[in-house]
Amino acid sequence: MISFLCKYFKIFCRILSNFFEYTSELLLKYISTRGQSEPLNFEQVLMKGLAEDKGLYMPEVWPKFSMNEISGLSNFSYPDLAFELMRPFIGDSLSLEEFSEIINKSYASFSHKDTTPLNQINKNEYLLELFHGPTLAFKDCAMQLLGSLFEHFLKKQGKKINIICATSGDTGAAAVEAFKNKDLINLVVLFPKNKISRVQQKQMTTSDSNNIHCIAVEGTFDDCQAIVKNLLNNKQFKNKYNLSAVNSINWVRVMAQVVYYFYAGLKLGSPKEKVNFSVPTGNFGDIFAGFSAYKMGLPIDVLCIATNSNDALERFLKNGEYIVENVKPTISPSMDIQVASNLERLLYESSGRKPEIIRDIMLDLGVNKKFNVDQFTLNSIKELFIATSVDEKSTKNTIKNVWDNNRVLIDPHTAVGVNAGRNSISNNNNTVYIATAHPAKFPDAINNSIGIFPELPSSVANIMSREEAYSNVISKTESVQEYFERQIDL
């Protein structure tokens, strides 16, 4: 009798557990890192972008996948894996059928059958190729999904929206491709004048879509990003133009990038085998997606923050002091960033989710261009993360080394990731280098490294002869506000 009761008690507990898991998925909310904004659902977070208290949204709880559940995903295609991993974040904002259709539409534009193929270059070394989307960069992996999601919800709401985007090169191009010719959306892209590659600029400024607006800002990416945040934090302006953002300050960007970390891990034996990732890092969104995968259950041993000469993150991990310096131009321009916005999310998580600490840190950063964290927070970060900066000479040498030894061309950002990983990861696990962009997007850097001009894929090559259309402004929020007043219809 007792064994009979125990058996059915276990069944009851399992049913109850499944019920609460299902309910928590439906009710999943998003909270601000600064703790002074109302929790939102998935649709609201997508549309809002930045919290009204100036914080970044995070899931209230992390969806967790067990070892058995991860093992069960090992043979899934990329779209099917994306559906399973992102479904818990969606709640009841979409039906499963709607979400599945949006995912399949989003990844249909990728040129490789595996979407993000894994390419072995040495024993225990792999390149995760994230450049097979329409703009040849990893940003397509999330931006194609965002474009489809925005379109779906706007049609349902019967509303129009204005999206603003700061870019160091690749985000803007991916956003233009994802949002072009969408009747309910205007896209305004800010890029630092003369500080991105010619290919990156052409991908943005040659669109003939009437809803695309490109603005060259006299300044750096950090200046562009500051303007975007200022406009989003101006409640009157934001409401007037129904303004949102698609930089990685928008949680949905990070969510979509979680998928390729699981995809690579599963290809290399997860969950039985741990894996390392070395990630070219600027605004900290891509590597935070890796951290998110870790929190969801993917067995990651090391996340290597690979930076170029703009080494604020490496210095921060050494002593817990983050100091903003002047941006140094490099041959890996998409990482020429000093203010890594998504670091705020990691600080929130690593400090024990204490929003009062984040508010103090961000106040220091805004006023003094620096901040310090306590030893508890720093030690928590160091349990998973390491950081290494790579100078220009080493970047070029790595491009040459990989070409000479493997006959594989890598772009300068990927080269930073390879060099940093090789020089700082000391365990024997498989290491995945995030290959963020097609080398042809940075032809001068490749030519200066190995004497070869990489050929652009035919899908992109014709843009180089197209006429450009963009405006120039000085690095002031008011200049962009004036542009909106002249050019953007309400």
C-alpha positions as CSV (number, residue, x, y, z in Angstrom):
1,M,0.0,0.0,0.0
2,I,2.8,2.4,0.9
3,S,4.7,1.7,-2.3
4,F,1.4,2.2,-4.2
5,L,0.9,5.6,-2.6
6,C,4.6,6.6,-3.2
7,K,4.3,5.7,-6.9
8,Y,1.3,7.9,-7.4
9,F,2.6,10.7,-5.2
10,K,5.7,10.8,-7.5
11,I,3.4,11.0,-10.6
12,F,1.4,13.7,-8.9
13,C,4.6,15.7,-8.2
14,R,5.8,15.3,-11.7
15,I,2.4,16.6,-13.1
16,L,2.5,19.5,-10.6
17,S,6.1,20.3,-11.6
18,N,5.1,20.3,-15.3
19,F,2.1,22.5,-14.6
20,F,4.2,25.1,-12.7
21,E,6.9,25.0,-15.5
22,Y,4.2,25.6,-18.1
23,T,2.5,28.3,-16.1
24,S,5.9,30.1,-15.5
25,E,6.5,30.1,-19.2
26,L,3.1,31.7,-19.8
27,L,3.7,34.3,-17.1
28,L,7.4,35.1,-17.7
29,K,8.0,38.7,-17.1
30,Y,10.9,41.0,-17.8
31,I,12.3,43.4,-15.2
32,S,14.7,46.3,-15.4
33,T,18.2,46.1,-14.1
34,R,17.6,49.4,-12.3
35,G,14.4,48.2,-10.5
36,Q,12.2,51.1,-11.0
37,S,10.1,50.1,-14.0
38,E,7.0,47.9,-14.1
39,P,7.5,44.3,-15.2
40,L,6.6,43.7,-18.9
41,N,5.7,40.7,-21.1
42,F,7.6,39.7,-24.2
43,E,5.6,41.8,-26.6
44,Q,6.0,44.9,-24.5
45,V,9.7,44.4,-24.0
46,L,10.3,44.0,-27.7
47,M,8.4,47.2,-28.4
48,K,9.9,49.3,-25.6
49,G,13.6,48.5,-26.1
50,L,14.9,50.5,-23.1
51,A,13.2,50.6,-19.7
52,E,11.8,54.0,-18.5
53,D,14.2,54.0,-15.5
54,K,17.0,53.8,-18.1
55,G,17.8,50.2,-17.3
56,L,18.0,47.1,-19.5
57,Y,15.3,44.4,-19.4
58,M,16.1,40.9,-18.1
59,P,14.0,37.8,-17.7
60,E,12.6,37.7,-14.2
61,V,13.8,34.1,-14.0
62,W,16.0,32.1,-16.3
63,P,14.4,29.2,-18.2
64,K,16.3,26.1,-17.3
65,F,17.0,23.1,-19.5
66,S,18.1,19.8,-17.8
67,M,20.9,17.6,-19.1
68,N,18.4,15.2,-20.6
69,E,16.4,18.0,-22.3
70,I,19.6,19.4,-23.8
71,S,20.6,15.9,-25.0
72,G,17.2,15.7,-26.7
73,L,18.0,18.7,-28.8
74,S,21.2,17.3,-30.3
75,N,19.8,16.5,-33.8
76,F,17.6,19.5,-34.2
77,S,17.9,21.8,-37.2
78,Y,18.8,25.4,-36.4
79,P,15.2,26.7,-36.8
80,D,13.8,23.9,-34.7
81,L,16.5,24.5,-32.0
82,A,15.6,28.2,-32.0
83,F,12.0,27.4,-31.5
84,E,12.6,25.2,-28.5
85,L,15.1,27.5,-26.8
86,M,13.2,30.7,-27.3
87,R,9.7,29.4,-26.6
88,P,10.0,29.9,-22.8
89,F,10.8,33.6,-23.3
90,I,7.7,34.3,-25.4
91,G,5.0,33.6,-22.8
92,D,1.5,34.0,-24.2
93,S,2.5,36.8,-26.6
94,L,2.4,34.4,-29.6
95,S,0.8,31.1,-30.3
96,L,3.2,28.3,-30.9
97,E,2.1,28.2,-34.6
98,E,2.7,31.9,-35.0
99,F,6.2,31.7,-33.4
100,S,7.2,28.7,-35.5
101,E,6.1,30.4,-38.7
102,I,8.1,33.6,-37.8
103,I,11.2,31.6,-37.0
104,N,11.1,29.7,-40.3
105,K,10.6,32.9,-42.2
106,S,13.5,34.6,-40.4
107,Y,16.1,32.0,-41.1
108,A,15.1,31.2,-44.7
109,S,17.3,34.0,-46.0
110,F,20.5,32.3,-44.8
111,S,22.7,30.9,-47.5
112,H,24.1,27.8,-45.7
113,K,21.9,24.8,-45.0
114,D,23.2,24.7,-41.4
115,T,22.5,28.4,-40.8
116,T,25.6,28.8,-38.6
117,P,28.0,26.0,-39.6
118,L,30.8,24.9,-37.3
119,N,34.2,24.6,-39.1
120,Q,37.1,22.8,-37.4
121,I,40.5,24.5,-38.0
122,N,42.7,22.6,-35.5
123,K,42.5,20.0,-32.8
124,N,39.9,21.3,-30.3
125,E,39.6,24.5,-32.3
126,Y,36.5,25.5,-34.2
127,L,35.1,28.6,-36.1
128,L,31.4,29.2,-35.6
129,E,30.5,30.9,-38.9
130,L,27.8,33.4,-38.2
131,F,28.1,35.3,-41.5
132,H,25.8,33.4,-43.8
133,G,22.9,35.8,-43.4
134,P,21.9,38.4,-46.0
135,T,24.4,41.1,-44.7
136,L,27.3,38.7,-44.0
137,A,27.5,39.3,-40.2
138,F,26.4,37.7,-37.0
139,K,23.8,40.5,-36.4
140,D,21.5,38.8,-39.0
141,C,21.0,35.9,-36.6
142,A,18.9,38.1,-34.4
143,M,17.9,41.0,-36.6
144,Q,16.0,38.9,-39.2
145,L,13.9,37.6,-36.3
146,L,13.3,41.1,-34.8
147,G,12.1,42.3,-38.2
148,S,9.5,39.6,-38.4
149,L,8.4,40.0,-34.8
150,F,8.0,43.8,-35.0
151,E,6.0,43.3,-38.2
152,H,3.7,40.7,-36.6
153,F,2.9,42.7,-33.5
154,L,2.5,46.0,-35.3
155,K,0.0,44.5,-37.7
156,K,-1.9,43.1,-34.7
157,Q,-1.9,46.4,-33.0
158,G,-2.6,48.5,-36.1
159,K,0.2,50.9,-35.2
160,K,3.3,52.4,-36.8
161,I,6.7,52.6,-35.1
162,N,9.9,54.5,-35.5
163,I,13.0,52.4,-34.7
164,I,16.4,54.0,-34.0
165,C,19.7,52.2,-34.1
166,A,23.3,53.1,-33.3
167,T,25.8,51.0,-35.2
168,S,29.6,50.4,-35.4
169,G,28.9,48.9,-38.8
170,D,27.2,45.5,-38.8
171,T,24.1,46.2,-36.7
172,G,23.0,49.0,-39.0
173,A,23.4,46.9,-42.2
174,A,21.4,44.0,-40.6
175,A,18.7,46.4,-39.4
176,V,18.3,47.9,-42.9
177,E,18.0,44.5,-44.5
178,A,15.5,43.3,-41.8
179,F,13.2,46.4,-41.9
180,K,13.4,47.6,-45.5
181,N,10.0,48.0,-47.2
182,K,8.0,47.4,-44.1
183,D,5.1,49.8,-44.2
184,L,4.5,50.2,-40.5
185,I,8.2,50.9,-39.6
186,N,10.6,53.7,-40.1
187,L,14.2,52.9,-39.4
188,V,16.8,55.6,-38.5
189,V,20.4,54.4,-38.3
190,L,23.2,56.4,-36.7
191,F,26.8,55.5,-37.7
192,P,30.1,57.1,-36.9
193,K,31.3,59.0,-40.0
194,N,34.5,57.6,-41.6
195,K,34.9,55.0,-38.8
196,I,33.3,51.9,-40.4
197,S,34.4,49.9,-43.5
198,R,33.3,50.9,-47.0
199,V,31.3,47.7,-47.4
200,Q,29.5,48.2,-44.1
201,Q,28.5,51.8,-45.1
202,K,27.4,50.8,-48.6
203,Q,25.1,48.1,-47.1
204,M,23.3,50.8,-45.2
205,T,23.3,53.8,-47.4
206,T,22.4,52.2,-50.8
207,S,19.0,51.0,-49.8
208,D,16.2,52.4,-52.1
209,S,13.5,51.7,-49.5
210,N,11.6,54.9,-48.4
211,N,11.4,53.8,-44.8
212,I,15.2,53.7,-44.3
213,H,17.1,56.8,-43.0
214,C,20.8,56.7,-42.5
215,I,22.7,59.4,-40.6
216,A,26.5,59.9,-40.4
217,V,27.5,61.3,-37.0
218,E,30.6,63.3,-36.4
219,G,31.9,61.2,-33.6
220,T,32.3,57.6,-32.4
221,F,29.9,54.7,-31.9
222,D,29.8,55.6,-28.2
223,D,28.5,59.0,-29.3
224,C,25.8,57.4,-31.5
225,Q,24.8,55.1,-28.7
226,A,24.5,58.0,-26.2
227,I,22.2,59.8,-28.7
228,V,20.0,56.7,-29.0
229,K,19.7,56.3,-25.2
230,N,19.0,60.1,-24.7
231,L,16.1,59.9,-27.2
232,L,14.7,56.8,-25.7
233,N,14.9,58.3,-22.2
234,N,13.1,61.5,-23.4
235,K,9.6,60.4,-22.6
236,Q,7.9,63.1,-24.5
237,F,9.9,62.5,-27.6
238,K,9.7,58.7,-27.3
239,N,5.9,58.9,-27.0
240,K,5.5,61.4,-29.8
241,Y,7.3,59.2,-32.3
242,N,6.4,55.8,-30.8
243,L,10.2,55.2,-30.6
244,S,12.0,51.9,-30.0
245,A,15.4,50.4,-30.5
246,V,17.1,47.3,-32.1
247,N,20.5,47.6,-30.6
248,S,21.4,44.8,-28.2
249,I,19.9,47.0,-25.4
250,N,16.7,45.4,-26.7
251,W,16.5,42.0,-24.9
252,V,15.1,40.2,-27.9
253,R,18.4,40.7,-29.7
254,V,20.2,38.8,-26.9
255,M,17.6,36.1,-26.7
256,A,18.0,35.2,-30.4
257,Q,21.7,35.0,-30.1
258,V,21.5,32.4,-27.4
259,V,20.6,29.8,-30.0
260,Y,24.0,29.6,-31.8
261,Y,25.8,28.9,-28.5
262,F,23.6,25.9,-27.9
263,Y,24.0,24.9,-31.6
264,A,27.8,24.8,-31.3
265,G,27.8,23.2,-27.9
266,L,25.5,20.4,-29.1
267,K,27.7,19.8,-32.2
268,L,30.7,19.3,-29.8
269,G,29.1,16.8,-27.4
270,S,27.0,19.0,-25.0
271,P,25.8,18.4,-22.4
272,K,28.4,15.7,-21.6
273,E,31.3,17.8,-22.8
274,K,32.0,21.4,-21.6
275,V,33.0,23.9,-24.2
276,N,34.9,27.3,-24.3
277,F,33.9,30.3,-26.4
278,S,36.1,33.2,-27.4
279,V,34.0,36.1,-28.4
280,P,35.0,39.3,-30.2
281,T,33.5,41.9,-27.9
282,G,32.5,45.5,-28.2
283,N,29.0,46.3,-26.7
284,F,28.9,43.0,-24.7
285,G,25.7,41.8,-26.3
286,D,27.0,38.8,-28.1
287,I,29.0,37.4,-25.1
288,F,26.1,38.1,-22.8
289,A,24.1,35.8,-25.0
290,G,26.7,33.2,-24.2
291,F,26.3,33.9,-20.5
292,S,22.5,33.6,-21.0
293,A,23.0,30.1,-22.6
294,Y,25.1,29.2,-19.6
295,K,22.4,30.3,-17.2
296,M,19.9,28.2,-19.2
297,G,22.0,25.1,-18.7
298,L,24.6,24.9,-21.4
299,P,27.8,23.5,-19.9
300,I,30.3,26.3,-20.7
301,D,33.7,26.3,-19.0
302,V,35.2,29.6,-20.2
303,L,33.8,32.7,-21.9
304,C,36.7,34.7,-23.2
305,I,36.1,38.5,-23.7
306,A,38.2,39.3,-26.7
307,T,38.8,43.0,-27.3
308,N,41.0,45.1,-29.6
309,S,43.0,48.0,-28.3
310,N,39.9,49.5,-26.8
311,D,40.6,47.4,-23.7
312,A,38.2,48.7,-21.0
313,L,36.8,45.3,-20.4
314,E,40.2,43.6,-20.0
315,R,41.3,46.3,-17.5
316,F,38.0,46.0,-15.6
317,L,38.4,42.2,-15.1
318,K,41.8,42.8,-13.6
319,N,40.9,45.0,-10.7
320,G,37.1,45.8,-10.8
321,E,37.6,49.3,-12.1
322,Y,35.9,50.3,-15.3
323,I,37.4,53.5,-16.9
324,V,36.2,55.0,-20.1
325,E,39.1,56.3,-22.3
326,N,39.1,57.8,-25.8
327,V,38.1,55.4,-28.5
328,K,41.1,54.1,-30.5
329,P,40.5,53.5,-34.2
330,T,41.5,49.9,-35.3
331,I,41.2,47.5,-38.2
332,S,38.3,45.8,-36.2
333,P,36.0,48.9,-36.1
334,S,32.9,47.2,-34.9
335,M,34.7,46.8,-31.5
336,D,35.9,50.4,-31.3
337,I,33.8,50.9,-28.3
338,Q,34.6,52.1,-24.8
339,V,31.1,52.0,-23.2
340,A,29.9,48.4,-23.3
341,S,26.1,48.8,-22.6
342,N,25.3,45.1,-22.0
343,L,27.8,44.9,-19.2
344,E,25.0,46.4,-17.1
345,R,23.1,43.1,-17.5
346,L,26.1,41.0,-16.3
347,L,26.7,43.4,-13.4
348,Y,23.1,43.1,-12.3
349,E,23.2,39.3,-12.4
350,S,26.7,39.0,-10.8
351,S,25.8,41.4,-7.9
352,G,22.9,39.3,-6.8
353,R,20.3,41.1,-8.9
354,K,20.5,44.3,-6.7
355,P,19.1,47.2,-8.7
356,E,20.3,49.8,-6.2
357,I,23.9,48.7,-6.9
358,I,23.3,49.1,-10.6
359,R,21.8,52.6,-10.2
360,D,24.9,53.7,-8.3
361,I,27.3,52.2,-10.8
362,M,25.5,53.7,-13.8
363,L,25.4,57.1,-12.0
364,D,29.2,57.0,-11.5
365,L,29.7,56.0,-15.2
366,G,27.6,58.8,-16.4
367,V,29.1,61.5,-14.2
368,N,32.8,60.3,-13.8
369,K,33.2,58.0,-16.8
370,K,34.3,55.2,-14.5
371,F,33.0,52.9,-11.8
372,N,34.1,50.2,-9.4
373,V,32.5,47.0,-8.3
374,D,32.9,45.1,-5.0
375,Q,35.0,42.0,-4.7
376,F,31.9,39.7,-4.6
377,T,30.7,41.0,-7.9
378,L,34.1,40.8,-9.5
379,N,34.8,37.2,-8.2
380,S,31.4,36.1,-9.5
381,I,32.2,37.4,-13.0
382,K,35.6,35.7,-12.9
383,E,34.1,32.3,-12.2
384,L,33.2,32.1,-15.9
385,F,34.8,35.0,-17.8
386,I,38.4,35.9,-18.7
387,A,39.4,38.9,-20.9
388,T,42.3,39.6,-23.3
389,S,43.0,42.5,-25.6
390,V,44.7,42.1,-28.9
391,D,46.8,44.8,-30.7
392,E,46.8,45.6,-34.4
393,K,50.0,43.7,-35.2
394,S,48.7,40.5,-33.5
395,T,45.4,40.8,-35.3
396,K,47.1,40.9,-38.7
397,N,49.5,38.1,-37.7
398,T,46.5,35.9,-36.7
399,I,44.7,36.5,-40.1
400,K,47.9,35.4,-41.8
401,N,48.5,32.4,-39.5
402,V,45.0,31.0,-40.1
403,W,45.3,31.6,-43.8
404,D,48.8,30.0,-44.1
405,N,47.9,27.0,-41.9
406,N,44.3,26.4,-42.8
407,R,43.6,28.2,-46.0
408,V,40.7,29.9,-44.2
409,L,40.1,33.6,-44.4
410,I,38.9,35.3,-41.3
411,D,37.9,38.9,-40.7
412,P,39.8,41.1,-38.2
413,H,37.2,40.8,-35.5
414,T,37.3,37.0,-35.7
415,A,41.1,37.2,-35.6
416,V,40.9,39.1,-32.3
417,G,38.8,36.3,-30.9
418,V,41.2,33.6,-32.2
419,N,44.3,35.3,-30.9
420,A,42.7,36.1,-27.5
421,G,41.4,32.5,-27.0
422,R,44.7,30.9,-28.0
423,N,46.7,33.1,-25.6
424,S,44.4,32.9,-22.6
425,I,42.3,29.7,-22.5
426,S,44.4,27.0,-20.8
427,N,42.1,24.0,-20.5
428,N,41.7,21.1,-22.9
429,N,38.1,21.5,-23.8
430,N,37.0,22.3,-27.3
431,T,37.2,26.0,-28.0
432,V,34.8,27.8,-30.3
433,Y,35.8,31.1,-31.9
434,I,32.8,33.3,-32.9
435,A,33.4,34.2,-36.5
436,T,31.4,37.4,-36.6
437,A,31.7,38.6,-40.2
438,H,32.6,37.6,-43.7
439,P,36.2,38.7,-44.4
440,A,35.1,40.5,-47.6
441,K,33.4,43.1,-45.4
442,F,36.9,44.3,-44.4
443,P,38.9,44.1,-47.6
444,D,41.6,46.6,-46.7
445,A,42.4,44.8,-43.4
446,I,42.7,41.4,-45.2
447,N,44.8,42.8,-48.0
448,N,47.2,44.5,-45.5
449,S,47.5,41.2,-43.7
450,I,48.0,38.7,-46.5
451,G,48.1,40.6,-49.7
452,I,44.7,39.4,-50.9
453,F,41.5,41.3,-51.6
454,P,38.7,38.9,-50.6
455,E,35.8,38.7,-53.1
456,L,32.4,39.8,-52.0
457,P,29.6,37.2,-52.5
458,S,27.5,38.0,-55.5
459,S,24.5,38.7,-53.3
460,V,26.3,41.8,-52.0
461,A,28.9,42.7,-54.6
462,N,26.5,44.9,-56.7
463,I,26.0,47.4,-53.8
464,M,29.5,48.8,-54.3
465,S,28.6,50.7,-57.4
466,R,25.3,52.0,-56.1
467,E,24.7,55.6,-55.2
468,E,24.6,56.4,-51.5
469,A,22.0,58.4,-49.6
470,Y,22.6,59.6,-46.1
471,S,22.6,62.8,-44.0
472,N,25.4,64.3,-41.8
473,V,24.9,65.6,-38.3
474,I,27.1,66.7,-35.5
475,S,27.4,64.6,-32.4
476,K,24.5,66.1,-30.5
477,T,21.1,64.7,-29.5
478,E,19.4,67.9,-30.7
479,S,20.7,67.4,-34.2
480,V,19.0,64.0,-34.5
481,Q,15.8,65.4,-32.9
482,E,15.8,68.1,-35.6
483,Y,16.2,65.4,-38.3
484,F,13.1,63.5,-36.9
485,E,11.1,66.7,-37.1
486,R,12.1,67.3,-40.7
487,Q,12.0,63.8,-42.1
488,I,9.9,61.4,-40.0
489,D,6.1,61.3,-40.5
490,L,4.1,60.8,-37.3
